[in-house]
Structures are given as C-alpha cells and as structure tokens.
Amino acid sequence: MTSHEQALVSLFSQLALSFDGAVLGLALAYTAVRSVLKLTANSAALDKLCAAPNLSVSDLRSLLDSSDSDGNSQNKLVIVRGTVEAKSSVESGWKSLRPGVLVSNESGDSAVAIERSQTVPFVLIDGGRRSHADYAIVNLEGSRHPLPLTTVYHKLQPTNASPYTFLQALFGNQYPVGILDEEKILPLGKDVYAVGICYYRNGIAEIKSCKELPYFLSELNKDQMIVELTFKSKVLFWSGIILGSLSIGILGYAFMRNWNKWKQWRQQREAQQQRQVNHDDAEFENLVNEMDDVPDGQLCVICLMRRRRSVFIPCGHLVCCQGCAVSVERNVAPKCPVCRQEIRNSVRIFES
C-alpha cells in the first residue's frame, strides 16, 4: 500500500469515527433514507408491472384500436415479446440483403446495436412473421435503460496483482487485475421483452421506455421481472430497517457522549471560574492587608501602595512588592529600579 493510499484510509476512518461516530451515523441514516426512497419507487414499478398486459406484437394493434374506440388515451403500458429486426428491412420489403444494419468487427454477426454507442433503428416482429402490420418500432430516445446485449468477443489480459489489489481498485485509477477487451451486440433475431409505453405514430405501433420502470428491453419475461422486483423490494425493506436502526443507535450514542462531554466541560468551566473568583478575592484581601498601615520606608518604589516583598537577584535590593517585581522580570531587559543592574529573577521574602 502506498503512502497516498494509507493516508486516504486513515482519513476515511478518522472521518467516520469523528464526533464519537456521529458522521458514521449520519451516513447510515442517509443510506437508510435512500433505501426507503428506492423501496417506494420499486413498489410503484412493481404495481405498474403487475397491471401491464403481456402481449405479442400482433396483439398491439387490437389493444390500441380498442383503447381508441373506447375514448381512452392511446398510451398504454404493455409488455411485448418480439424478435429484433432492423427497421430498414421491414420498410424495404424484407429484402435478402439487410441494409442499415451493423456488423460486429470480431464475430461478423449482424446487429442493431454495438456497445450502446452504435445503434440503428430497429423493430420487434412477431416470431419471424414478416408482415408490415405486425411490427413495433422501438424508440430508444431518452432511454437510459441497459440493452440486452450479447457478448461476442471477450479477452482478458492479466496484469501483475499485488496484495493490495482491492485498495488499488477502490482508490486508484489503475486496472489491478487485468485489461478487459470485449464486444457486445444486440443481434438480429434475438427474442426480447419490451416493457414500455405503446402508442401509434403515423399509423404504426411504437414503444418507448417508461422512466418509472427499471426495465425496457430485457431477456426476462413478466413473471421473472416480478420475482426480481419483489426480491429487491424485500432487500430494500430490510436494509432500510437495519440501517435505520443502526443509525438511530449510533446517533443516540454520539448525542449522549457529546452531551456528557458538554456537561463535563461546563462543570469544569464553572469550577475554574469559581477558583478564579476565590483567587481574586484572596488577592484583593492580601492587597488590602498589605496596604494597611505600611510605613513609608517599606512601600514599593513602583506602585507606592503595597509592602516590599521581593528581592532582586543578584543585586539584593528589597524595593518592590511581588506584583511589581513580576512585572519588572517580564521586561525584555529587566533591571533593578534602584541600581539599574540587570536582574535574573526575584525571590519573595516572608516575615516570621
């Protein structure tokens, strides 16, 4: 582990445990709130998915026509099973040569999408039936859902791994395990399920993604999607409860610890203030006592108020009270106020 990584680990640990774990408690509380919000969105998506009809491509027209005749909105949330085909093939009358398709550089397979960065317009057809009326255009505009891509090329070039591979992957910008070179495509003829909003555009059925749903094009059928969303809902539910309970416990502990520290600091401050008051009272009493009936020959030569109590070393003059002697010692070049000789310190004189 490099010194930079050690510093980062130390910084994160100190930050998490600062304020007696309050930062860690807030982080857990934030994660719990995020889990609850995701659970709410996941539950809403599950309800919509359960209510969506499961259709084939050939059934879309009858569904949209019946909705139109009933006076309802044509936008319907549906689950459609179909086979991927290039849009240009449908519009060109299913020519043998497939225009407007992509070709994989590694496998040579025809596809409508390569790594999501290269796509061509494509449609879903009903199990290979080549009728112009039995296809639905897939609208990827505005969709951020992953595509059900198929890996056609995969090569991992290993690199030297160290005992700190995990930390390098977590905090560094390196590839500690290896360099992965792969190619994924959405090939022609692949059976997929499309979950989205279906509507007519220029008399042709078209389907686009629904932002509230985690699926758009998928290899999972409706039942598998429901099972997966149900499992995610359970995980989010229990993670929210566990993380929320932990955050409440840690924040409560941190609050009590800091509250006790504040009370202890307040008590110490009050005790210190009381000691200061007592000290000031004692000093004032000593000052009054020293000012009572002091002969002129024993008054401090500086303040002319208190009795002479301190002797300067090395000259030995007893000419100042203790307070003025301390003030003289604090000067940059302390000198006796009588003989002007440099002094090292002063000694208080006590009368028996």
Residue frames as qw, qx, qy, qz and C-alpha x, y, z in Angstrom:
[[0.000, 0.889, 0.458, 0.000, 0.00, 0.00, 0.00],
 [0.413, 0.456, -0.026, 0.788, 1.41, 3.36, -0.99],
 [0.191, -0.208, -0.447, 0.849, 1.64, 6.31, 1.36],
 [0.305, -0.070, -0.217, -0.925, -1.17, 8.03, -0.55],
 [0.615, -0.278, -0.650, -0.350, -3.50, 5.05, -0.04],
 [0.478, -0.272, -0.670, 0.499, -2.56, 4.81, 3.64],
 [0.003, -0.082, -0.204, 0.975, -3.37, 8.49, 4.07],
 [0.470, -0.165, -0.402, -0.768, -6.76, 8.04, 2.39],
 [0.621, -0.300, -0.723, -0.024, -7.65, 5.03, 4.56],
 [0.350, -0.232, -0.538, 0.731, -6.62, 6.90, 7.71],
 [0.154, -0.021, -0.026, -0.987, -8.59, 9.97, 6.64],
 [0.561, -0.248, -0.539, -0.577, -11.77, 7.97, 5.95],
 [0.589, -0.312, -0.711, 0.226, -11.53, 6.08, 9.25],
 [0.216, -0.186, -0.395, 0.873, -10.98, 9.25, 11.26],
 [0.292, -0.090, -0.211, -0.929, -13.82, 10.99, 9.44],
 [0.592, -0.292, -0.663, -0.354, -16.22, 8.09, 10.05],
 [0.599, -0.394, -0.610, 0.337, -15.40, 7.94, 13.78],
 [0.144, 0.211, -0.189, 0.948, -15.28, 11.69, 14.38],
 [0.448, -0.288, 0.119, -0.838, -17.69, 13.19, 16.91],
 [0.426, -0.123, 0.817, -0.368, -17.99, 9.76, 18.56],
 [0.262, 0.192, 0.915, 0.238, -19.40, 8.18, 15.40],
 [0.339, 0.624, 0.352, -0.609, -21.89, 10.92, 14.55],
 [0.287, 0.531, -0.493, -0.626, -20.61, 11.15, 10.98],
 [0.057, 0.052, -0.980, -0.186, -20.97, 7.38, 10.57],
 [0.219, 0.445, 0.772, -0.398, -24.50, 7.58, 11.99],
 [0.354, 0.641, 0.025, -0.681, -25.45, 10.34, 9.56],
 [0.214, 0.376, -0.753, -0.495, -24.03, 8.33, 6.66],
 [0.038, 0.164, 0.985, -0.031, -26.07, 5.29, 7.70],
 [0.281, 0.569, 0.521, -0.571, -29.17, 7.45, 8.10],
 [0.322, 0.568, -0.322, -0.686, -28.66, 8.87, 4.60],
 [0.151, 0.171, -0.922, -0.314, -28.28, 5.35, 3.21],
 [0.150, 0.339, 0.881, -0.293, -31.43, 4.23, 5.04],
 [0.348, 0.617, 0.212, -0.674, -33.41, 7.15, 3.60],
 [0.288, 0.448, -0.618, -0.578, -32.12, 6.30, 0.13],
 [0.007, -0.036, -0.998, -0.059, -33.22, 2.70, 0.65],
 [0.268, 0.503, 0.665, -0.483, -36.71, 3.83, 1.64],
 [0.358, 0.620, -0.128, -0.687, -36.98, 6.09, -1.41],
 [0.218, 0.304, -0.833, -0.407, -35.80, 3.27, -3.67],
 [0.128, 0.213, 0.950, -0.190, -38.29, 0.94, -1.99],
 [0.367, 0.579, 0.370, -0.627, -41.11, 3.37, -2.73],
 [0.383, 0.563, -0.431, -0.592, -40.10, 3.67, -6.38],
 [0.085, 0.185, -0.965, -0.165, -39.59, -0.09, -6.64],
 [0.266, 0.339, 0.824, -0.367, -43.03, -0.80, -5.17],
 [0.439, 0.623, 0.096, -0.640, -44.67, 1.63, -7.60],
 [0.304, 0.469, -0.694, -0.455, -42.84, -0.01, -10.50],
 [0.080, 0.005, 0.995, -0.063, -43.94, -3.44, -9.27],
 [0.401, 0.488, 0.579, -0.516, -47.59, -2.36, -9.20],
 [0.446, 0.634, -0.221, -0.592, -47.36, -0.98, -12.73],
 [0.159, 0.361, -0.877, -0.273, -45.62, -4.10, -13.96],
 [0.236, 0.176, 0.928, -0.228, -48.27, -6.38, -12.46],
 [0.439, 0.604, 0.404, -0.528, -51.05, -4.35, -14.09],
 [0.243, 0.566, -0.495, -0.612, -49.40, -4.25, -17.54],
 [0.917, 0.245, 0.187, -0.253, -50.81, -6.73, -20.09],
 [0.428, -0.397, 0.726, 0.364, -48.46, -9.32, -21.56],
 [0.694, 0.616, 0.151, -0.342, -48.90, -9.26, -25.35],
 [0.683, 0.071, 0.490, 0.537, -47.35, -10.37, -28.58],
 [0.109, -0.252, 0.270, 0.923, -46.53, -7.89, -31.32],
 [0.116, -0.295, -0.737, -0.597, -49.59, -8.92, -33.33],
 [0.265, -0.657, -0.693, 0.133, -51.87, -8.10, -30.37],
 [0.241, -0.308, -0.160, 0.906, -50.71, -4.48, -30.07],
 [0.117, -0.145, -0.422, -0.887, -52.89, -3.16, -32.87],
 [0.428, -0.515, -0.688, -0.280, -56.05, -4.70, -31.44],
 [0.441, -0.516, -0.491, 0.546, -55.23, -3.28, -27.99],
 [0.148, -0.229, 0.033, 0.961, -54.58, 0.21, -29.30],
 [0.218, -0.265, -0.576, -0.742, -57.63, 0.10, -31.57],
 [0.440, -0.570, -0.693, -0.020, -59.88, -0.97, -28.69],
 [0.352, -0.469, -0.330, 0.740, -58.49, 1.80, -26.48],
 [0.027, -0.045, 0.269, 0.962, -59.10, 4.34, -29.23],
 [0.322, -0.401, -0.670, -0.535, -62.68, 3.18, -29.75],
 [0.462, -0.591, -0.615, 0.242, -63.38, 3.44, -26.01],
 [0.011, -0.930, -0.072, -0.361, -62.18, 7.04, -25.99],
 [0.714, -0.639, 0.076, 0.276, -59.23, 6.28, -23.70],
 [0.004, 0.848, -0.459, -0.266, -55.71, 7.50, -24.17],
 [0.876, 0.399, -0.266, -0.045, -53.72, 5.51, -26.70],
 [0.192, 0.609, -0.689, 0.342, -50.61, 5.48, -24.49],
 [0.916, -0.311, -0.079, -0.242, -50.62, 2.09, -22.82],
 [0.208, -0.624, 0.745, -0.110, -48.06, 0.42, -20.58],
 [0.957, 0.151, -0.077, -0.233, -47.54, -3.03, -22.05],
 [0.470, -0.485, 0.715, 0.180, -45.11, -5.94, -22.03],
 [0.769, 0.547, -0.122, -0.307, -44.41, -7.12, -25.56],
 [0.680, -0.293, 0.611, 0.281, -42.45, -10.14, -26.68],
 [0.661, 0.732, -0.015, -0.165, -40.82, -9.91, -30.07],
 [0.837, 0.002, 0.242, 0.491, -37.81, -10.64, -32.21],
 [0.153, -0.742, 0.171, 0.630, -35.25, -7.96, -33.02],
 [0.628, 0.443, 0.482, 0.422, -35.14, -6.88, -36.65],
 [0.253, -0.180, 0.136, 0.941, -33.73, -3.85, -38.45],
 [0.339, 0.643, 0.364, -0.582, -36.29, -1.21, -39.33],
 [0.236, 0.552, -0.482, -0.638, -34.83, -0.81, -42.80],
 [0.044, -0.030, 0.974, 0.221, -35.52, -4.48, -43.52],
 [0.246, 0.532, 0.745, -0.317, -39.21, -4.01, -42.76],
 [0.271, 0.747, 0.076, -0.603, -39.54, -0.85, -44.79],
 [0.169, 0.517, -0.649, -0.532, -37.64, -2.33, -47.76],
 [0.849, 0.152, -0.179, -0.473, -39.97, -5.31, -48.02],
 [0.825, -0.339, 0.451, -0.019, -37.73, -7.90, -46.31],
 [0.613, 0.677, -0.401, -0.071, -35.00, -7.97, -48.91],
 [0.952, -0.065, -0.203, 0.221, -32.45, -10.71, -48.67],
 [0.502, 0.270, -0.273, 0.775, -29.66, -8.21, -48.28],
 [0.382, -0.762, -0.468, 0.234, -30.15, -6.50, -44.96],
 [0.302, 0.590, -0.038, 0.748, -29.50, -2.77, -45.41],
 [0.281, -0.705, 0.119, -0.640, -29.00, -0.44, -42.48],
 [0.884, -0.455, -0.109, 0.002, -27.54, -2.96, -40.03],
 [0.145, -0.822, 0.545, -0.073, -24.31, -3.04, -38.07],
 [0.909, 0.185, -0.365, 0.076, -21.70, -5.76, -38.37],
 [0.701, -0.680, 0.183, 0.112, -19.53, -6.92, -35.49],
 [0.276, 0.805, -0.524, -0.030, -15.83, -6.39, -36.09],
 [0.281, -0.453, 0.833, -0.145, -14.91, -9.53, -34.16],
 [0.529, 0.114, 0.829, -0.139, -17.61, -12.10, -34.98],
 [0.044, 0.019, -0.651, -0.757, -19.09, -10.69, -38.19],
 [0.043, 0.527, 0.840, -0.120, -22.66, -11.02, -36.83],
 [0.049, -0.515, -0.335, -0.787, -25.35, -8.59, -37.95],
 [0.282, -0.461, -0.631, 0.556, -26.69, -6.38, -35.19],
 [0.000, 0.839, 0.360, 0.408, -28.75, -3.28, -34.50],
 [0.319, -0.911, 0.177, -0.190, -26.60, -2.10, -31.57],
 [0.781, 0.177, -0.385, 0.459, -22.93, -2.41, -30.63],
 [0.460, -0.146, -0.449, 0.752, -21.97, -1.43, -27.07],
 [0.041, -0.805, -0.515, 0.291, -24.92, 1.01, -26.93],
 [0.167, -0.597, 0.176, 0.765, -22.68, 3.60, -28.61],
 [0.159, 0.191, -0.643, -0.724, -23.62, 2.47, -32.12],
 [0.419, 0.358, 0.769, -0.323, -27.27, 1.84, -32.89],
 [0.133, -0.055, -0.586, -0.797, -29.55, 1.76, -35.90],
 [0.613, -0.036, 0.143, -0.776, -33.36, 1.98, -35.90],
 [0.181, 0.034, -0.978, -0.094, -34.90, -1.42, -35.22],
 [0.664, -0.203, -0.111, -0.711, -38.27, -3.01, -34.60],
 [0.372, -0.120, 0.880, -0.270, -39.80, -6.01, -32.89],
 [0.567, 0.092, -0.554, -0.603, -41.54, -8.56, -35.05],
 [0.787, -0.212, 0.319, -0.483, -43.81, -11.37, -34.01],
 [0.772, -0.175, 0.610, 0.026, -41.76, -14.56, -34.10],
 [0.331, -0.193, 0.703, 0.599, -40.36, -14.04, -37.58],
 [0.387, 0.666, 0.636, 0.037, -43.70, -13.23, -39.24],
 [0.303, -0.149, 0.251, 0.907, -42.83, -10.75, -41.91],
 [0.074, 0.745, 0.604, 0.273, -45.94, -8.65, -42.18],
 [0.180, 0.418, -0.061, 0.888, -45.84, -4.87, -42.22],
 [0.506, -0.618, -0.170, -0.577, -48.76, -4.78, -39.81],
 [0.875, -0.448, -0.181, 0.033, -47.08, -6.98, -37.23],
 [0.645, 0.111, -0.282, 0.702, -44.12, -4.98, -36.03],
 [0.313, -0.925, -0.205, 0.063, -43.50, -2.29, -33.45],
 [0.448, 0.670, -0.247, 0.538, -40.82, 0.37, -33.68],
 [0.683, -0.491, -0.319, 0.436, -38.51, 0.56, -30.66],
 [0.112, 0.895, -0.023, 0.430, -37.89, 4.18, -29.65],
 [0.741, -0.187, -0.340, 0.547, -34.61, 4.50, -27.70],
 [0.139, 0.617, -0.037, 0.773, -34.81, 8.29, -27.44],
 [0.369, -0.633, 0.246, -0.635, -34.31, 9.44, -23.85],
 [0.943, -0.281, -0.141, -0.110, -33.84, 5.89, -22.57],
 [0.000, -0.715, 0.658, -0.235, -31.01, 5.12, -20.17],
 [0.897, -0.194, 0.326, -0.227, -32.00, 1.53, -19.59],
 [0.261, -0.457, 0.795, 0.301, -29.42, -1.13, -20.40],
 [0.723, 0.340, -0.351, -0.488, -29.87, -3.16, -23.55],
 [0.898, -0.188, 0.390, -0.082, -29.89, -6.99, -23.50],
 [0.379, 0.736, -0.529, -0.189, -26.57, -7.24, -25.31],
 [0.995, -0.029, 0.071, 0.059, -24.85, -10.49, -26.21],
 [0.305, -0.750, 0.517, 0.278, -21.10, -10.86, -25.71],
 [0.883, 0.470, -0.016, -0.022, -19.46, -11.99, -28.96],
 [0.640, 0.468, -0.381, 0.475, -15.84, -11.29, -28.05],
 [0.598, -0.785, 0.090, -0.136, -14.15, -11.47, -24.67],
 [0.770, 0.274, -0.344, 0.462, -10.47, -11.35, -23.86],
 [0.500, -0.864, 0.053, -0.030, -8.83, -10.63, -20.51],
 [0.621, 0.512, -0.391, 0.446, -5.17, -9.74, -20.49],
 [0.703, -0.624, -0.272, 0.203, -3.87, -10.40, -16.95],
 [0.200, 0.777, -0.328, 0.498, -1.59, -7.99, -15.17],
 [0.467, 0.069, -0.708, 0.526, 0.52, -8.39, -12.07],
 [0.513, -0.716, -0.280, -0.381, -1.68, -8.22, -8.96],
 [0.175, 0.405, -0.611, 0.657, -0.42, -7.12, -5.56],
 [0.250, -0.319, -0.843, 0.354, -1.70, -8.00, -2.07],
 [0.079, 0.474, 0.357, -0.801, -3.42, -4.61, -2.09],
 [0.094, 0.228, 0.712, 0.657, -5.35, -5.13, -5.31],
 [0.111, -0.721, -0.684, -0.010, -8.67, -4.28, -3.68],
 [0.219, -0.763, -0.163, 0.586, -7.44, -0.94, -2.34],
 [0.215, -0.231, 0.483, 0.817, -5.88, -0.11, -5.69],
 [0.008, 0.425, 0.762, 0.489, -9.18, -0.77, -7.41],
 [0.205, -0.773, -0.576, 0.171, -11.09, 1.21, -4.76],
 [0.215, -0.853, -0.056, 0.472, -8.91, 4.31, -4.52],
 [0.329, -0.402, 0.509, 0.687, -6.70, 4.22, -7.60],
 [0.574, 0.619, -0.066, -0.533, -7.15, 4.76, -11.31],
 [0.035, 0.439, -0.859, -0.262, -5.45, 1.53, -12.35],
 [0.880, 0.045, -0.264, -0.393, -6.58, -1.88, -13.60],
 [0.333, -0.593, 0.711, -0.180, -5.04, -4.13, -10.95],
 [0.795, 0.023, 0.593, -0.129, -6.46, -7.43, -12.25],
 [0.501, 0.094, 0.674, 0.535, -6.26, -7.13, -15.99],
 [0.227, 0.346, -0.215, -0.885, -7.32, -5.27, -19.10],
 [0.511, 0.361, 0.765, -0.151, -10.66, -6.46, -20.45],
 [0.186, 0.289, -0.480, -0.807, -11.32, -6.29, -24.16],
 [0.312, 0.333, 0.886, -0.084, -14.81, -7.33, -25.18],
 [0.223, 0.011, -0.386, -0.895, -17.55, -6.57, -27.66],
 [0.266, 0.365, 0.812, -0.370, -21.29, -6.77, -27.00],
 [0.180, -0.021, -0.504, -0.844, -24.01, -6.52, -29.61],
 [0.582, 0.269, 0.511, -0.573, -27.78, -6.74, -29.92],
 [0.149, -0.114, 0.835, 0.518, -28.01, -9.27, -32.75],
 [0.566, 0.074, -0.317, -0.757, -30.77, -9.69, -35.27],
 [0.694, -0.083, -0.668, -0.255, -33.25, -12.43, -34.47],
 [0.213, 0.040, -0.775, 0.593, -32.87, -12.23, -30.69],
 [0.408, -0.625, -0.602, -0.284, -36.08, -12.70, -28.69],
 [0.180, 0.062, -0.449, 0.873, -36.57, -9.96, -26.09],
 [0.157, -0.733, -0.656, 0.086, -39.32, -8.47, -23.97],
 [0.148, 0.353, 0.031, 0.923, -40.09, -4.76, -24.26],
 [0.260, -0.654, -0.632, 0.326, -41.66, -3.03, -21.27],
 [0.174, -0.142, 0.034, 0.974, -42.84, 0.47, -22.02],
 [0.368, 0.553, 0.310, -0.680, -45.43, 2.90, -23.32],
 [0.345, 0.198, 0.776, 0.490, -47.05, 1.83, -26.58],
 [0.287, 0.682, 0.231, -0.631, -48.80, 4.26, -28.92],
 [0.657, 0.568, 0.424, 0.258, -49.49, 5.00, -32.57],
 [0.113, -0.691, 0.227, 0.677, -47.24, 7.25, -34.63],
 [0.333, 0.438, -0.516, -0.656, -48.18, 7.73, -38.27],
 [0.871, 0.085, -0.160, -0.457, -50.38, 4.66, -38.03],
 [0.714, 0.242, -0.630, 0.188, -47.54, 2.41, -36.81],
 [0.757, -0.635, -0.153, -0.003, -47.21, 0.98, -33.32],
 [0.399, 0.593, -0.442, 0.542, -44.25, 2.36, -31.41],
 [0.759, -0.578, -0.283, 0.098, -42.95, 1.58, -27.94],
 [0.251, 0.681, -0.373, 0.577, -40.72, 3.72, -25.74],
 [0.470, -0.055, -0.724, 0.502, -39.28, 3.34, -22.27],
 [0.450, -0.797, -0.281, -0.290, -41.06, 4.31, -19.06],
 [0.190, 0.622, -0.491, 0.580, -38.83, 6.24, -16.66],
 [0.612, -0.482, 0.343, -0.525, -40.61, 4.81, -13.61],
 [0.994, -0.030, 0.066, -0.080, -39.70, 1.23, -14.55],
 [0.407, -0.660, 0.573, 0.265, -36.23, -0.33, -14.24],
 [0.573, 0.073, 0.748, 0.328, -36.74, -2.37, -17.43],
 [0.446, 0.578, -0.164, -0.664, -37.16, -1.55, -21.08],
 [0.783, 0.355, -0.469, -0.203, -35.65, -4.23, -23.30],
 [0.431, -0.495, 0.703, -0.273, -34.91, -7.38, -21.35],
 [0.408, 0.162, -0.877, -0.197, -34.45, -11.11, -21.67],
 [0.099, 0.122, 0.844, -0.514, -36.70, -11.63, -18.62],
 [0.217, -0.480, -0.697, -0.486, -40.39, -12.34, -19.02],
 [0.365, -0.641, -0.060, -0.673, -43.09, -10.72, -16.92],
 [0.849, -0.486, -0.201, -0.060, -43.05, -13.33, -14.15],
 [0.768, -0.009, -0.203, 0.607, -39.27, -13.18, -13.84],
 [0.131, 0.510, -0.065, 0.848, -39.37, -9.37, -13.68],
 [0.584, -0.638, -0.113, -0.489, -41.98, -9.51, -10.91],
 [0.895, -0.323, -0.215, 0.222, -39.91, -12.03, -8.94],
 [0.595, 0.199, -0.158, 0.762, -36.79, -9.90, -9.30],
 [0.106, -0.575, 0.015, -0.811, -38.55, -6.68, -8.26],
 [0.751, -0.572, -0.196, -0.265, -40.18, -8.46, -5.31],
 [0.842, -0.173, -0.225, 0.459, -36.79, -9.69, -4.12],
 [0.348, 0.356, -0.103, 0.861, -35.30, -6.20, -4.49],
 [0.394, -0.655, -0.115, -0.635, -38.21, -4.75, -2.51],
 [0.848, -0.484, -0.214, 0.039, -37.56, -7.18, 0.34],
 [0.710, 0.034, -0.166, 0.684, -33.84, -6.38, 0.32],
 [0.089, 0.495, -0.007, 0.864, -34.54, -2.63, 0.34],
 [0.594, -0.649, -0.220, -0.421, -37.14, -3.01, 3.09],
 [0.853, -0.438, -0.172, 0.226, -34.88, -4.91, 5.47],
 [0.594, 0.174, -0.092, 0.780, -31.80, -2.86, 4.62],
 [0.110, -0.642, -0.071, -0.755, -33.76, 0.31, 5.40],
 [0.725, -0.637, -0.156, -0.212, -34.86, -1.11, 8.76],
 [0.858, -0.225, -0.132, 0.443, -31.40, -2.40, 9.71],
 [0.453, 0.307, -0.026, 0.837, -29.52, 0.70, 8.57],
 [0.265, -0.699, -0.132, -0.650, -32.11, 2.98, 10.14],
 [0.789, -0.590, -0.168, -0.015, -31.87, 1.15, 13.47],
 [0.768, -0.067, -0.092, 0.630, -28.07, 1.27, 13.38],
 [0.230, 0.498, 0.044, 0.835, -28.08, 4.97, 12.55],
 [0.483, -0.736, -0.150, -0.450, -30.51, 5.74, 15.39],
 [0.851, -0.454, -0.138, 0.223, -28.37, 3.78, 17.85],
 [0.656, 0.096, -0.026, 0.748, -25.10, 5.36, 16.72],
 [0.029, 0.605, 0.098, 0.789, -26.56, 8.88, 16.64],
 [0.630, -0.710, -0.181, -0.257, -28.11, 8.36, 20.08],
 [0.833, -0.304, -0.108, 0.449, -24.79, 7.15, 21.46],
 [0.466, 0.296, 0.038, 0.833, -22.94, 10.08, 19.85],
 [0.223, -0.729, -0.173, -0.624, -25.51, 12.54, 21.21],
 [0.742, -0.654, -0.146, -0.017, -25.23, 11.21, 24.76],
 [0.776, -0.103, -0.051, 0.620, -21.44, 11.16, 24.59],
 [0.279, 0.421, 0.077, 0.860, -21.24, 14.74, 23.34],
 [0.428, -0.748, -0.218, -0.458, -23.92, 15.84, 25.81],
 [0.802, -0.533, -0.138, 0.233, -21.93, 14.37, 28.70],
 [0.628, 0.100, 0.013, 0.772, -18.76, 15.99, 27.36],
 [0.008, 0.634, 0.153, 0.758, -20.52, 19.33, 27.17],
 [0.623, -0.730, -0.183, -0.213, -21.84, 18.96, 30.72],
 [0.817, -0.315, -0.084, 0.476, -18.37, 18.00, 31.96],
 [0.439, 0.324, 0.075, 0.835, -16.82, 20.96, 30.14],
 [0.239, -0.736, -0.192, -0.603, -19.45, 23.26, 31.61],
 [0.751, -0.638, -0.159, 0.055, -18.81, 21.97, 35.13],
 [0.736, -0.095, -0.017, 0.670, -15.06, 22.39, 34.69],
 [0.213, 0.524, 0.138, 0.813, -15.57, 25.90, 33.39],
 [0.463, -0.774, -0.183, -0.392, -17.80, 26.82, 36.33],
 [0.817, -0.479, -0.106, 0.304, -15.26, 25.33, 38.74],
 [0.598, 0.158, 0.051, 0.784, -12.46, 27.25, 37.04],
 [0.046, -0.681, -0.162, -0.713, -14.46, 30.46, 37.22],
 [0.657, -0.722, -0.172, -0.133, -15.15, 29.83, 40.90],
 [0.798, -0.253, -0.050, 0.545, -11.45, 29.21, 41.56],
 [0.376, 0.411, 0.109, 0.823, -10.63, 32.42, 39.71],
 [0.324, -0.774, -0.182, -0.512, -13.14, 34.34, 41.82],
 [0.784, -0.592, -0.116, 0.144, -11.70, 32.87, 45.02],
 [0.708, 0.015, 0.023, 0.706, -8.18, 33.70, 43.85],
 [0.134, 0.602, 0.139, 0.775, -9.18, 37.27, 43.02],
 [0.540, -0.775, -0.170, -0.283, -10.83, 37.62, 46.42],
 [0.822, -0.408, -0.062, 0.392, -7.70, 36.33, 48.12],
 [0.536, 0.263, 0.085, 0.798, -5.51, 38.67, 46.09],
 [0.124, -0.736, -0.168, -0.644, -7.75, 41.58, 46.95],
 [0.702, -0.696, -0.142, -0.039, -7.66, 40.65, 50.62],
 [0.778, -0.174, -0.006, 0.603, -3.86, 40.40, 50.55],
 [0.312, 0.500, 0.142, 0.795, -3.69, 43.74, 48.79],
 [0.374, -0.800, -0.161, -0.440, -5.86, 45.34, 51.43],
 [0.806, -0.546, -0.085, 0.212, -3.81, 43.79, 54.18],
 [0.693, 0.036, 0.060, 0.717, -0.56, 44.94, 52.63],
 [0.131, 0.612, 0.168, 0.762, -1.89, 48.47, 52.17],
 [0.532, -0.792, -0.242, -0.176, -2.96, 48.79, 55.80],
 [0.501, -0.841, 0.197, 0.055, -0.54, 50.74, 57.99],
 [0.859, 0.206, 0.043, 0.468, 2.55, 50.30, 55.78],
 [0.356, -0.741, 0.065, 0.566, 5.38, 52.63, 56.85],
 [0.438, 0.855, -0.131, -0.244, 6.72, 54.93, 54.17],
 [0.080, -0.668, 0.720, 0.169, 10.10, 53.24, 54.21],
 [0.432, -0.042, 0.900, 0.034, 8.55, 49.86, 53.34],
 [0.626, 0.605, 0.254, -0.422, 6.33, 50.93, 50.42],
 [0.739, 0.267, 0.466, 0.407, 7.04, 49.61, 46.93],
 [0.197, -0.487, 0.197, 0.828, 9.07, 52.17, 44.96],
 [0.050, 0.135, 0.708, 0.692, 6.99, 51.50, 41.83],
 [0.253, -0.583, -0.666, -0.389, 3.33, 51.41, 42.91],
 [0.002, 0.276, -0.395, 0.877, 3.80, 53.16, 46.30],
 [0.684, -0.309, -0.133, -0.647, 0.85, 51.14, 47.62],
 [0.951, -0.214, -0.209, -0.081, 1.97, 47.69, 48.78],
 [0.588, -0.703, 0.390, 0.088, 4.66, 46.42, 51.12],
 [0.341, 0.650, -0.664, -0.142, 8.05, 45.46, 49.74],
 [0.898, -0.169, 0.339, -0.224, 8.11, 41.66, 49.44],
 [0.920, 0.335, 0.086, 0.186, 10.56, 40.67, 46.64],
 [0.399, -0.711, 0.402, 0.417, 14.36, 40.77, 46.49],
 [0.687, 0.686, -0.197, -0.137, 16.07, 41.10, 43.11],
 [0.798, -0.302, 0.412, 0.319, 18.89, 38.70, 42.27],
 [0.755, -0.092, -0.432, 0.485, 21.85, 39.33, 42.10],
 [0.116, 0.574, -0.183, 0.790, 21.79, 42.92, 43.38],
 [0.382, -0.274, -0.771, 0.430, 19.76, 42.01, 46.50],
 [0.145, -0.115, 0.123, -0.975, 17.61, 45.16, 46.67],
 [0.041, -0.495, -0.853, 0.160, 14.29, 44.80, 48.52],
 [0.041, 0.216, -0.003, -0.975, 12.39, 47.65, 46.90],
 [0.450, -0.013, -0.479, -0.753, 9.30, 46.16, 45.18],
 [0.724, -0.027, 0.464, -0.509, 6.13, 44.29, 46.03],
 [0.565, -0.012, 0.807, 0.172, 5.60, 40.88, 44.49],
 [0.562, 0.691, 0.450, -0.054, 3.32, 42.11, 41.67],
 [0.226, 0.936, -0.208, -0.175, 5.67, 44.87, 40.55],
 [0.370, -0.537, 0.723, 0.226, 8.68, 42.54, 40.80],
 [0.635, 0.259, 0.716, 0.130, 6.98, 40.10, 38.42],
 [0.444, 0.870, 0.198, -0.084, 6.23, 42.98, 36.04],
 [0.055, -0.850, 0.470, 0.231, 9.89, 44.03, 36.07],
 [0.533, -0.243, 0.785, 0.199, 11.00, 40.45, 35.33],
 [0.637, 0.519, 0.569, 0.025, 8.76, 40.33, 32.25],
 [0.216, 0.891, -0.178, -0.357, 10.61, 43.20, 30.57],
 [0.826, 0.520, -0.189, 0.108, 12.92, 42.46, 27.65],
 [0.534, 0.345, -0.486, 0.600, 15.97, 43.60, 29.63],
 [0.567, -0.751, -0.324, -0.098, 14.91, 43.56, 33.31],
 [0.392, 0.384, -0.394, 0.737, 16.85, 45.92, 35.57],
 [0.367, -0.492, -0.609, 0.502, 16.65, 46.82, 39.21],
 [0.049, 0.882, 0.331, 0.332, 14.71, 50.10, 39.59],
 [0.449, -0.871, 0.051, 0.193, 17.27, 51.35, 42.12],
 [0.467, -0.570, 0.489, 0.466, 20.75, 50.38, 40.90],
 [0.614, 0.643, -0.193, -0.415, 19.79, 49.68, 37.25],
 [0.138, -0.410, 0.891, 0.142, 21.72, 46.42, 37.34],
 [0.638, 0.066, -0.588, -0.492, 20.41, 43.59, 35.22],
 [0.563, -0.253, 0.631, -0.470, 18.49, 41.03, 37.25],
 [0.173, 0.097, -0.947, -0.253, 17.95, 37.31, 36.70],
 [0.441, -0.485, -0.716, -0.239, 14.91, 36.79, 38.90],
 [0.279, -0.524, 0.285, -0.752, 13.28, 37.80, 42.16],
 [0.427, -0.156, -0.860, 0.232, 12.68, 35.99, 45.44],
 [0.445, -0.687, -0.235, -0.523, 9.76, 36.66, 47.75],
 [0.177, 0.259, -0.678, 0.664, 10.55, 37.43, 51.37],
 [0.600, -0.549, -0.518, -0.265, 8.34, 36.06, 54.14],
 [0.119, -0.565, 0.466, -0.670, 8.35, 37.58, 57.61],
 [0.487, -0.160, -0.842, 0.166, 8.29, 35.16, 60.53]]
